[in-house]
Amino acid sequence: MQEEVPNELYREFMQDIAEEIDRENTIISDLLTLVKMDRKTQELNIAVTDVNDFIETKLKRLRPIAEKANVEVVFESNRSVSAEIDASRLSLAFSNLVENAIKYNHSGGKVTVKISQTKALPAAHSKPTDYALVEVTDTGIGISPEFQEKIFDPFFRVDKSRSRAMGGAGLGLALVNEIARQHGGQVKVLASSEQGSTIALVLPLS
């Protein structure tokens, strides 16, 4: 509202406003997605999918983000894994995991995505089944033990100031958790230290 303000200052303010609008838009979109997923009538569009090809396709789209942050992205697999999944929702979950690993990494760091097949008991009354295990490992700042269970709660952020600066609202991992749950799987922190973290997405093959 000031008069005779330099053009450079106007540009700076307009850029700040535009970035804040983008951040708020992302929060609203994530909230709407969570609300839609919470509806019991919402059904999954399940189809048999080659998870290896699925991951490689998503990583191609995410590598430019990693290159901008000077982070290397590597995909490791020793076998082909196919699973019955909703590819659209899993795309959102997987992208959130990898983008987080890039965001909270160090310049010159690395993100390794590894896929394997494992057996697990999802519940005491369930029969053993085969699972796809997708591990996302970074060389970032790590997650303190007391926060490792909370990071999947909506709006929880370990470092609020840093998360805000990066556009985070604490909804990404909550979405990952909900999508994994809908598939009968889970997401969890496998390991974390000052040298980085490994978060696993575990999904039944059928």
Beta strands, then each sheet from edge to edge (+ up, - down):
strand 1: 47-50
strand 2: 72-77
strand 3: 82-85
strand 4: 110-120
strand 5: 129-138
strand 6: 186-193
strand 7: 196-204
sheet 1: 1+ 3-
sheet 2: 2+ 4+ 5- 7+ 6-
end
